[in-house]
Amino acid sequence: MALFARVVQHGGFSEAARRVGVPVSTLSRKISALETSLGVRLLERTTRAVSPTDAGREFLPYCQELLEAANGGQAALERRQQDVTGTLRLAAPPSLSDVLLVPLVEGFLQRHPGASVKVLVTDRHLDLVEDEVDVSLRVGRQTESSLIVRTLTRYRHVLIAAPSYLASAGRLGDPSDLGSHSVLGFSKWFGDLNWKLSRDGETESLRLRPRLALNDYAGVIRAAVDGMGIAEAPSIICQQELRHGSLIVPLPAWQFEEVDLSAYYLSRRHRSRVVELFLDHCVANIARILESGTATEVSRPQAKGNRRLSRGVS
């Protein structure tokens, strides 16, 4: 029954067999034996696709419930173990792996040497069930009601530029002057940059045509260090350049809005011990890792507990 649920979940025998770790022939034989014992056909098999029959769709929820119960039993046993084992599967956005994710994982594995971690770096919001992701780190608020969210930290994007660029550039007294400067920023293939800066209740919304646009903040920061123009970037990934003076913050009184970096996962129910401990480790250590002496740029969220998202949250 669990294997049948897996075949439907992954859309076919080949992918299900790969995920479960059994030969396709074994998996097919076991499903056939299940169909024989039930006296019904559960799957329609063609050369291109596998899909559940009407009987299979009716039978599927019971198989999924059995699979969830089995996972819950395994999670309960894991919580009894003093030594944490198992593989933690994480998804994270680009540009965070070296400055944040690797230090977090390094500290976690030092404390729990029996565990292992796999990370998929992507800017896509993966399906946590389909892609078998335990925890997804995401920037900003999502509206998926099926997920639990735990805020790890809050930070701002900042304006950055090399001292050499500012020394030779024209006037920069307020945000409206940015239109006459060489501007760098994060952008997809189409569209201009939209920046929103605030100071003492006053807000400036700017639409700027970039001289250079990349969908990778590491490249944006490198271009700014090389003196190509004024950029914006997350404060948590450009602190080293700011500390060393290769970048400075023009217009320091003008700030971008705060954004959240949060961990998303499916449910508190049957949450594995390795996931539980990793989330606690993140909350306990992320402020120390990001500590840079610019407390206004990075702040630890107030303890509000975990919460389930509901639709319509902005």
N, C-alpha and C positions, 0 to 999 in steps of 0.2 A: 504493500500500500504506500509506503514511504517512497519507494522507487517510482511508482506511478505518478505520485505528486511531483517528483523531481522532473520526470520526462515532460509533463505538462508545463511546469514552471520554465524550463529551459527550451521548450519548443522542439524537442527532438531527442533521439537516442544518443547521437554522437556527443552533443554538448553535455547532456545529463551524465553520460558515462565518464566524460572527462572530469566533470565536477565531483562526481562521487568516487571516482578512482577504480572503476571496474571495467572490464572489456564490454564493448557494445553487444557482443553475442550473449554474454552472461545476462546483461540487463534485458535484452529482448526476450530471452528464454524465461526469465522470472516474470515478466509482464504477461507473457503468453500463459504461463502456469496460473497466474492470478485470474486471467480471463476464463480459463478452463474451469477453475474451482468455483467461480461465480456463475458461470453459464451465460455470460454476456460478453460482447466485444466492447472494450473500453476505449480503444484508439482506432482511428482511421489512419491507415498507413499508405502513403503514396511515395513515389520516388523523390518528391520535392519537399513534402511536409508531413508532419504528424499532428493530428488534432483529436481532441476527445469527441467521442460520440455523445448522443443525448444521455445514454446511461453513464458514460464516463463523467460528464459534467455534473450529474446528480450525485455520483459517487465521490467526486473530488473533494468536497468540503470535509468529509469524514477522514479522508486520507491526510489532508492538511492539518486537521486537528490532532491526528495521531502523531504526525511529524513534529508539531509544535510541542506536544506533551513530552515526546522523547527528548527534544532539545532542552525543555525545561528540567527534565530529570538530570540530564548531563550537567546543566548549569548549577543545579542544587548540589550535586556531588563535587563540582569544582570549588564551590564556596566552602566546602568542608576541608579542602586540602590546604595545608599550610604553605606548601610550595606551589606557586602559580605556574601553570603550564598552558600551552596552547598558542595558537597563532592569532594575532590581532591584525585585522585588515582595515587600513585607513585610506581615506580619500582626502586630498588636500588641494587647494588652488596653487597655481604656479607662484614662484617668487618667495614662498614661505618655507620651503624645505630646508635651506641651509641656515637661515637666521633663527628659525623657531622650531621647526618640526624635528630636525635631527637632534638638537640639544634636548628636547623633551623626550624623544625616544631613547636617546643615550642614557639619560638619568633613569628612565623607567626600566630599561634592560639591566642596568647595574643593580637595581633593587630586586629585580625578578629575573635571574639568569635562566630560569627554565622556560621563559616565554620567548616568542619571536614575533617580529612585526613585518608586515608587508605594506607598502605605501604606493598608491596610484596617484600621481600628480596630474591633475586635469582641471580645466576650467568648466567642464560640464557638470551639471548636477545629476549624479548617477542615481539609478533606482537601487535603493539599499537592499531590496529583496532580490531583484533580478541579478545584480552584480555582486551579491554576497559581501556587502560592505558592512563592517561592524560600526564604524564611526566615520562620519563625513564632516570635515572642518569646512565651514562656509563663512563668507564675508557678507554681512547684511542680513536682513530678516527675510525668511521664506514664509510661504503660506500653506505648506503641506500639513494638513490636519493630522495625518497619521504618524508624524514624527515628534519625538521629544527633543527639546532644545536646552542646552546648558551653555550659557554665555561664559566665555573664558576670559575675555579682555575687551576693552574699548580703546579706540585710538582714533587719531585724525590723519588725514592726508595733509601734507605740507607743501608749500611752494619751496622749490630749491633751485639754486643756481651756483655756478662756480664764481669765485671772486674775480677771476680774470674776465668773465663775461660781463659782470656788473660794472667792472672798472671801465670798460670800453663802450657799454651800452648807453642808450639815451635815458631820459628821465623816467624814473619809476617812483612816483609819489603815492599813487593809489591804484586799485585794480583797473580802473579805466585806462591806465597807461599800457596795460598788457597787450592791447591790440596793435601797438606799434613795435612790439618786441618779437624776437624769434621764440616761438613757443613750442615746447615738446610735451608729449603726453601719451597716455594709454588710450588706444582706440582700436576698434575693429576696422575692417577694410573700408567701410563707408562711414561718412558722417564727420562732423567737426567735434571739437571739444566743448563740453558744457561744464563750466566751473561756477560754483556758488560759494562766495566768501562773505563772512559776516564780521562786524566789529561793533560792539556796544549797541546791539539792536539794529544796526544798519546793515543791509544786505545788498550785495552786488552780484547779479547773475550775468555771466559772460558767455558768449558763444564765440569761440576762437578757431581760426583755421591754423592747424599746426604746421610748422615747418617740417617736423618729423613726428610721425605717429607710429607706435608699436603696440602690439598686444602682449607685451612682456615688460614688467616694471624694471627688471634687471637691466634691460637695454635702455630704458628711459633714464635710469640713474647714471649709467655709463655715459650716455650722450650729454647729460648735464655736467658731469665731472669734466668732460672734454671741452666744455665751454661752448656748446652748440646753442644754448638758449636757456630759458626759464621753463621749469617743468613742475609737475605735481606728482607726488608719490606717497605711498603709505609711510608714516613716520617710523613704523616698526622695522622697515627693511632698509632704511638709509641712515640709521643712527651712527654707524661706523664712519661714514663719509662726513657727517656733520661734526662728530667729535674730532676728527683729524683735520678739519678745516678745508677739505677739498670741495665741500659744499657749504653754503650758508643759506639762511632763510630770509629772503627779501620780504618786505611788508609783514613783519612778525605779528603785528596787531590784528591782521586779517586772518581768519581761520575758516577751514572747511568744517562741515558738520562731523560729529563723532559717528563712527560705525562700529558694529559689533563683529568680533570674531567668535563664532559659536561652534559647539559640537552638536551634531544631529545624529540621533540613533532611533531605532524603531520603537522600543518599549522598555519600561522598567521591568516588566514581567519577563521572567526567564533570562534576564540580562546576565551574561557570563561574568565570572569573577575577573577575568583579564580585562574586560571592557570597563567594569566598575572601578577597578584599581587604576586603570589608565586615566579615566576621567578625573578621579580624585587627584592623581599625580599632576595633571595639567593645571587644575585650579590652584594647587598648592605651590607650583613652581613657575608658572608662566610669568608672573610679575617680576620675579628675580631674574629670569632669563632676558626679559625685555628691558630691565632697569638700565637707564642710560643717563640719569641726571636731569632729564627734561620731563618732569612729572606731569606737566600739563599736556604732554602729547600722548602718554600711555597711562591708562588708569585701570585698576582692577574693579570689576563690577561689584556692587553691593550684593550681599548674600540674599538672594530672593528664592533660592531653590530651583529645582527643575520644573519645567512647565510644558504642557502639551500645547502645540500651536493650534490655533483655530483660524479658519479662513477669514481673510480681510485684515490681518495684521499687517501694518506697513513697516 
